[in-house]
Every structure is written in C-alpha cells, then in structure tokens.
Amino acid sequence: MIDKKHIKWLYALSIAFIFINAICTYLEFYYFNLLPAVLLIILLAFFALDKLVLLVVFLTPLAINLQNMEGGLGISLPTEPIIFGIMVIFLIQQLHKSTLSLQLMKHPITIAIIINLVWIFITCITSEIPIVSFKFLISRLWFVTTFYFIGTQLFKEFKNIKYFFWLYIFSFTLIIFYTLYNHYLLGFQEEPANYVMTPFYNDHTIYGAILAMFFPALIFFMLNKNYTASIKLGAFLFLAVFSIALIFSYTRAAWLSLVLALVAYFLLMLRVKFRSILITFSIIASIIFINQIEIIMKLGKNRQDASQDFDKHIESISNISTDASNLERLNRWSAAFRMFQERPIFGWGPGTYSFQYAPFQHSQEKTIISTNTGNRGNAHSEYIGPLCESGVLGSLTFIAIIICTLFKGFRLYYTILNYEKKNMVLVILLGFITYIIHGTLNNFLDSDKASVPFWGFIAMIVAIDIYHKNVVTELKDNL
C-alpha cells in the first residue's frame, strides 16, 4: 500500500510539472524547464557530493562564459554556481565534523596553498578595487575547495582519478568536434582559429592549453599494458582527434609546452634529481635576465609573423619585432612590472590588473591591439600577474605551490613501485608541466576551464602521495 501511495504521488507530481511547464512555455518563461536538473544537483549535493564533483568535471568544457557583467565580473554557467554551492556545503560539513585528515593538512602542498590564500586575502583588503579582489578570492576558494580539498578525498579511490580524466576528455572532445566543424566552414584558416571555439572557450590559447594538458593521459591510456584492447583503441581514437585539434588550434604556446614536457619525460627517465633541474633552471633564468637586452636585440631580427604554414608559425614564436600577439604580450608584461615597481609589497589587488594597467603602458610599446580602456584581458602570465596584483609574496607563494607539486611528483615517480600508479603519476606530472610552461605566456586560472584540471592534477599528486604510494627507502637519495 505504501508503494502504491508513493507511485500515485510520483504520477501526480509528474503531471503537475508537465502542466505547469506547458503554461510557462506558452508564456515564454523557459527557466522552469531547468527544475529537474536543479533538483538532481541538489540531491547529489546532499547525498553524493563526490558524484556531483565528477559531474562538474564533465560539464566544465561545455560551460559557457558570460563576461563583462555588472562590475566587470564574469561567470561560467552552469559550473561556477554549482562549484560555489559545493564549497558552501563542504564548509558547513567541516564545521559540523571535519573529514580532512591531519596528513593532508600537514602536507607541504596544502601548507603552500593555504599561505597563498592567506596572502591573497590580505591583499584584497589593501586592494585598489576591493569588490573585484574579493570576487577573485571567492572564485579561487571555490576552485581550491572543490578540486583540491574535496578532490583529495575523491581520489582516495584510485579509479576516480581515471574517471576524472575520461569525463573531461569525453566532454572536451564534443567541443573539439564543434570547433573543427566551425573551422572547416571557414577553410581551416589561421585567423578564425582564434575564435571558432567560442562561446565554450574564449580563444584558441586556453583551448590549446587544455589540449596539451590531457595529451599525456591519452598516450598513457593507449599504451598501458594492463588495459583492455577496447580502452586502448578508444584512447587512440581520442588521441587522434586531440592531435588534429592541436594542429589546427595554431596555439604556439601549447606546441612548445608539449615539446618541453617531452624534455621533462626524458629527464624523468634518466632519473635526474629534481633539485638539479631546479638549480639549472635558476641559472638559465638568471643568465637570460642578465643578458635580456642582447637577447631582445637578437630576437628583434625575426620578422616572421603568425602563419597558416606550420614551419613559419613555429618560427614566429620568437618574433618580437612585428608579431602583434608577441608584442602585446611584452607590452602587458612591461606594464605589469611598472605596476609592481609602484606597489611592490601588496600590489594593486587580486584580479585588478585589467582595470589598472592602461596608464602604465608606454606609447612606443603599444601595438595595433593595445587599448587605453584596459578591457582586453590580463597580464598573460601566471607569475607576472600575481606580482603586480599581490606583490612579491603573491608571486612567490604561487610559485611555491608549483615547486612543491613538482618536487612531490618527481619523488613519487622515483619511489612508487606499482606499474599503473607510477605511470599515472608520470602523466599527471607531464600534464601539469604543460600548463606551468603555458603559464609563462598566459594565465587562465580565473577560468573553470583551466582551474578544474590544474587543481585537480595537484589533488591527484597529493592523494597518491598520502593514500596510494608504496613505502620504500632505497631510492630516497634520488632527490
């Protein structure tokens, strides 16, 4: 009898929904159609938060960015409101009963993340535009909470790491087909490659960055000896699609990041100590900084602009003489350094660069795509942007997160024994490296498209380090 009553209520509610929705549709009020999806999300939030996080991973490539809203703010729908809701529910749960282990809270990467968040909060208080800075902080918090703190709990089950990869890859492949179709209609020309992925991705640079991040994972799934032939075949087909998409993205930074990730792969195979790599990189960076004038003069002789021809497009990477994209990037960096020089400790406030940089441009450095209204994006660097927005500690604390993650990743790869987990660490690390290389030329961590995999990859490294690694000592001296 109870079951029959429940069925009657189900029929009654369904009929009521259909009737009300028909009226709303007739009145051109279409939002009522979203009610079932909203109810599903609410149910998942309270009874299966892990499933909701994975749903967000799938939805992220499909989300649409709404920019230039009131106050110059933007939002990605439907993902960011869901992520915000996940953060609120998780924080309420932690106030009632903490589920975060002491191991996680004492982990070097967690400490580096918390220090970075604290400094961002301090510089929000001193910000030139506090409302923008606090929005930036809240946005950073919901990404870190959902994909790092919840992510580390999600990845206690190793299979969820693979689910994360496949969900993003499958969803992103739909965007690739959409992009390639639009590009086909325009003859696969180089110029339309900048916008054929809109409204899902703002431009080809972030599109290319995500392609590069998931490239190593597809190679891993294709070559892993423990996987079935059907999984390997599926990974091969996805890899073929990603390869075509990467070529026609005309994203030079993505191509470069994959080449340097390949270099990192060989360093890992040769078991080069991470501290040796760090010291070598520091020396090279110092030499470049000391000889920057001579290097700029040398690069100034290259006048090859971006081109549809692959070889010429590669050559244009170092063109700082006529290539508008490269010149504008230098213009943005120069403005950022001048902003830093004026406020080196606290900066101008997180997220405020695009509102403040225009007066710091010099007329001789402007390009045909420069603007005095400061309405064309950010500092184009994950490291220079925080430098001018949150001062020297803003940049250093973010770099500390990168270094801690790389150190732990290298150490895990050298010490873990299980074949699948060892190679999973490798592809996570290589995918992460493609982004940090990309981050020298662009910054996308204010977007869910990049933040979801970025913080997710870091959470994977930490989860494997805490929950899945083997206890070995014989290779400890390798770092």
N, C-alpha and C positions, 0 to 999 in steps of 0.2 A: 504493500500500500504506500509506503514511504517513497519507493522508487517511482511509482505512478504519479505521485504528487509532484516529485521533482521534475518528471518529464512534462507534466502539464505546465508547470511554471516556466520551463525552458521554451515550450511552444508559445506560451503567452508572451514572454519577453521577446522572442524572435519576431512574432507577428507585430508586436508593438513597435519594435525597432524598424521593421520594414515599412510600417505605416507612417511613422514619424519621419523616417528618412526620405520617403517618397514626397511628403509635404515639403520638407526642407529643400529637396532637389528641385521641385516645382517652383519654389520661391527663390531659387538660385543661391541657396545657402548650402554650400557643399562640404563645410567643415564637419558636419555630423557624420559623414562617411568615415571619418578618422576614429570614431568612437571605439570600434572593435580593436583596432591597433593600439590605441591608448590603454584600453583595459588589459590587453595582453602584456604590454610593457609594465603596467602597474603590478600585475600578478607576478611577473618574472622578478621585478624589483624586490618584492617582499618574500617570495618563496624560492627563487632560483637566480640569485644575483650573478652567479658565475655564468649562467646561460645568457643573461642579459648583456654581460660584458662581451661575450663572444658574438652576440647579435650586433652589437655596436661595431665590432671589428668588421663584420660583413657589410654593414651599412655605410661605413666610412667612405669608401671610394664612390659610393652612389649619392652621398650627401651633396647638397647644393649650397654654395657660399653666397650669402647676402651681405654685400659690403656697403659702405658709406651710409649706414643708418644714422639715426639721430645721435649726435655727439661724436660722429666719425667712427662709430663702432660697427662691428660686423658680427655675423653669427652663421654657423653652418647647420643646416636643417636636414634631417631631424636629429643628428647625432649629438650636438652640443647640449641641447636641453636635456636629453637622456643622460648624458655623462654628468651633467650638473646634478640631476636627481640621484644618480648612483652615488655621487660624492656625499650628498646630504644624508642619504640612508646609511651609508657606511660609517660616517662620522657619528651618527646617532647610535648605531650599533656599538661602536667603540666606547662611547660614553657609558653605555649600559654594561658591556662586557668586552674587554679588549681581546681580539683574536690575533694580534700581531705578536709574533714570538720575540723573545729577547735577542735571539740570534740575528733576526732581521734588523732590529732597531740598533744593534751594535755593529752591524756590517759597515765597512768603510764607505761603500757607495751610498747607503742610506744616510750616514752622517754627512757626506758631501752634499747630498740633495737637500737635507734639512738646513744646513748652513747657507746654501744658495737661496733657499726660500726665505729664510730669516732676513738675509741682506736685501732681497727684493722688497720685502715688507718695509724695511727701514727706509729704502729709497723711494717707496711710494709716499711716505709721509713727507719727504723733502721734495717731492716731485713738482715740476712746473705746472702740470695738469693732473692733479690727484685722481680725478674720476677716471681718466684713461689708464693711469698706472694701476689703480686698484682693480679695474676690469682685467688688465693684463695679469695681475697676481691671481685673481679668482680663476681665470682661464688656465693659468699654469697649474694651480692647485687641483682643478678637476681632472686634468690630464695625469698629473703625478699620482693623485689618489687612486684613480680608476685603473690606470695601466701600469703603475709601479707597485703601490701598496696592495691593491686588490690583485693585481697581476701576479705578484709573487705567491699569493695564496692559491690563485687559479693554477699556477704552474707546478704546484705540489704534485699534481698528476701530470706525468711527463707527456701523456697523449694530448693534453691541452695545448702544448707548445706546437704540435703538428696541426692541431685544429686551427690555431691562430693563423699560421702560415697559409693553410689551404683556404680558409674563409676569406682572407684579404686577397689572395691570389685569384680565386674564382670571381669574386666581385669586381676586382680591378680589371680582369680580362673582359668583362662586359663593357667597361669604359674604353678599353683598347679597341674593341670592335667598333664602338660608336665613333671613336677618334679616327680610326683608319678609314671608315666609311666616309666621314666628312672630308678627310684629306684626299681620298680618291676622287670625290666630286670636284675638288679643286686642283686635280692633276698632280698631287704629291709635291707641290712646290714648297720651297723653303720658308717663305714668308707666312703662309697660312698655318704652318706648323706651330706658330706662336699661340694660336687661339682655337684650333679645331677641337680641343678637349673641353672647352667651356660649355655649360656652366659648372661642370663637375670639378674641373681643376682650372685654376686661374690662368695658367700659362704653361708653356712646354717645359720650363725649368723644374717646377715641382713634379710634374708628370714624369720627367726623365729621372729625377732623383728617386722616386718610388720604384720605377722600373729597375734601377740599379740595386736598390736595397734588397729586392726579392730574387734577383738573379742567382746568387749563390745557393739559396734554398732549393730552387728548381733543379739546379745541377745535382745537388745532394739527393733529392728525391729520385732523380733519374738514374743515378749511379749506385745507390745504396744496395748492397748485396742482400740485405735482409728483407727487402720489399718485393712484393709480387710483380709479375710482368705487367699486369694491368696498371699498377701505380706508376711503374717506370715509364710505360707508354704514355700515360696521361701527363706525367711530368715533362716528357719530351715534347709533346704537342703544345703544352703551355709555354715551354721554353722557346719553341719556335715562334710562337705568337709574340712573346716578350722581345725576342731578338729583332723581329720585323718592326715592332713598335719603337724599340730603342733607336734603330737606324733612322726611321722617319720622324723621330722626335726632334732631330737636329739639335740635341742638347749636348753641347761640348763638355760641360762640367760632368755630366753623367758618364760619358765615354771615358773621360780622364779618371773619374773615381773608380771605374771598373779596372782600368789598367793598373792603378796604384793598389787596388785591392788584390790584384794578381801578384804584385810585388810582395804584399803582406803575406800572401799564401806561401810563396817560396821561402820567405823569412821564417814562417812557422814550420815549414817542412825541414828547414835547416836547423831548427831549434835555437834560433838566435835569441839571446836574453832580451827581455823587454827593456830593461834599464839601458842596455847598449843601444837599442833603437832610439830610445828617448834622448840619450846623450848625443847621438849622431844627428838626430833631427834638430836638437837645440843648437848644435854647432853650425849646421847648414843654415838655419833660420838667422843666426847671428851674422854669418857671412853675407847673406842676402841683404840684411838690414844695413850693415856697414857699407856695402857696395851698391846700395839701391840706386844712386844717381847714374852710375855707369851702366847698370842693368837696364834702367829705364831708357837711356840713350840707345842702347843696343836694340831693345825691343821696338823702339820708335822707328826703326828702319823697316819693320814689317808692315806692309800696307795691304795685306790680303784680308778683305772683308769676308763676313759670313757668306757661304755659298751653298748651292744645291750640290755641287761637286764635293764628294766626301773628302778627298785629299786637301782641297782648298779650305774646306770647312774646318778641318783639323788644324791647318796652318794658321787660320785666323784666331786661334785660341790666344796666341801671344801678340796679336796686333793691338797695340795701344796708341796707334797713330791715326787710323781712320775708322776703325770699327766702333760704331756708336754704342753698342752694348758694353764693350770693354771700357770705353772712355767714360761712360756714365757711371759705371761701377767705381772707377777711380775717383770720379767727382764725388760720389756718395761717401767713399772712404775718407777722402780729404776733408769733407765737411764734418764727418764723424770725429776725426782726430782734432779738428779745431774746437768742436763742442767739448771734447774730453779735456783739452787744454784749459778751457774756461772753467769747467767744473770737474776736476779730476777725482774727487773723493766720492760724492754722492750722485754725480751725473744729473741729467735733466729729468729723469723719471722713467721707469719701465714703460715701454710702448709709446713713448712720446717722440721718437726720432722723426717720424714722417711729418709731425706738426711743427718741428723746431729747426730742421736742418736748412731750410731755404735761405735764410740770411747768412749762413756760413759758407755758401757757395761763392767761388770767385769767378768772375765773368770769363776769364781766359780758360777755365776748366769746364765750363758748361758745354753741353752737346745739343744736338738737334732735338733730343728727347728730354732735356732738362726742363724743370718747371720752377717758377718762383712761388707757386702756391703750396709746394710741398705735398702734393696729392698723388704721387706716383710711387708709393711703396716705402720700403725700409732701407736699412744700411747695407743690405746684400752681404751680410756676414754674420754668422752665429757668434763670432768672437769680438768683432769690432762694434757691433750693435750694443751689446751689454756694456762695453767700455764707455760709450758716451751716455748711455741711459742710466747705468747704475754705478758708474765709476770703475776704478781699477779692480775693486773687490768683486764687482758684478761679473767682470770677465774672468777673473782668476778662479772664482768659486765654480763657475760653469765649466771651465777648463779642467778643474779638479775632478768633476763628475766624469768627464771624458777619460782622463788619465786613470782614475780608479777602475773604470769599467774595462779599459784595455788591459790594465795590469791583471785584473781578476780573470779576464777572458784568456789571456796568454797562459796564465798559471794553470787554469783549468785544463786547457788543451794539452799542456805538457804532462799533467799528472793523472788525468782521468783514464780509466782502463776500458770501460765499456765502449764497444765499437760505435754503436749508434749515438750514444750521448757525446762521445768525443767528437764525432763528426758534426753533430748538431751544434755543439759549441763553436766549431770552426765556421759553419755557415752563418750563425748569428753574429759572430765576430766580424766576418768579412762584410756582411750586410751593413753592420753598424759602421765599419770603416768607410764604406762608400758614402755614408751620409756625413760623417765628420769631415771627410775631404770635400764633399759638396758644400759643407757649411762654411768653408773659407770664402766661397764665392756667392753664396745665397743664404738666406735664413727663412725657414718655413715653420719653426716650432710654435708660432702663433696660430697655426692651422692644424685641424684634426687630421688632415691627410698625412702629415709627417709626424705629428706628435704621437699618434697611436702606435705606429711601428717603432719609433725612436724609444719611447719609454717602455714599450712592450719588450723590445730586444734587451734593454738593460735589466728588466724584471726577469727575463729568461736566464740571463747570466747569473743573477743573484740566486734565483730559485735552484738552478743546477748546483751552484756552489754550496748552498745550505742543505738541500734535500736529496740531491741525486749523485753527488760525486763519490768516488772511491777514496778511502783513507790510505794514502801512500806517502812514503817519506823518501824513497830512493832518488826521486828526481827533484827534491825540494830546492837543491842548489842551482837549478836551471834558471832561477830568477835572482 
